[in-house]
Amino acid sequence: MKQSRRLKLSFWQRLDHYFVVLYILLIPGFTLFSLYEIYVSKTYEGLRTAEELINISWPWIIPAIAFYFIQKRRLRFKEVKIDYSEQEFQEALKRTVAEYNWQIELNDEAILRAYRPWNWTGSWGEMITIVKNKDRLLLNSICDPNKLSSVASYGWNKRNINTFLKNLVAVKKELYA
């Protein structure tokens, strides 16, 4: 992840993350099946012509492509150059956990993985990943790929990252004030 600057997901998490693209492609998929029946198997019994089927389905490909690139971009890490100690990092994490009820899955010298649980804000929750380096952080927050598929976090992805960074800067100021 450090080299690619892109969040790695398991097969099932990736499937969930890109589910919106697959969902949108259902109509072109059914059309492709009907075109197969028209031109290859000659078993088509529908009412629409091949040209009508194509005209109905091709506009769905454009939003599918758009959502593919949107979802792909969401896997990129935000890089922040900042000097910090492990103690400062842990204090900022402690404050963010208290503020947003993050549930920590992994917290070692290289990476932090946390989840913000569902609440009544409209989001099913988010998965937060922070990769630690000596002079920078790589941060990412996406809709939790282990829960129901969602393409909208209602601002929580940005809020998760910004709140952690705000807490880290505040801890650094307090220590050096």
C-alpha positions, 0 to 999 in steps of 0.5 A: 500500500505504501508504494501504490498509495492505494488501499488494498481490499480483499476480493469480497471487499472489492466486490462490495466496493464496486457493487454499484458499477455491477448493479448499473451494468445489469441492464446492458448485461440483459441486453447482451444476453438478448443480442446473443439470442437474436444473433447467435442462438436465434431463440429471441422471442422478445418484442424489441429489435436489436437496435432498440435494445442497444439504444436502451442499454448504452446510456447505462454504460456511461454512469457505470464507467463514471462510478468505476472511476469514482470508486477507484479514486476513493481507494487512493490515500491522502498523503500528509507530511507531518513529523509526529511521535508514536505517543502523539499519534496514540493521543490523537487516536485516543481523542478521535476514538472518544469523539467518533467511537472508532473501533480499532481492529489493528494498531501497530507501528506500521498501520492503523485500521479502525471502523466507525460504526453505523449510527443515525447519520445515514452512513452504514459506517466507514473503514479508516486506514492510516499507514504510518511513515516516519515523516508522513501519514497515508490516510484513507476512509471509505464506506465500510466494505464489510457491511451493506454496499454504499456509495455515500458516506454523507461526509463521514469519510472526509470528517474521519480524516480531518478530525484525526489530523485536527487532533494530531495537530492539537496534540503537537501544539499542546506538547510544544506550547 
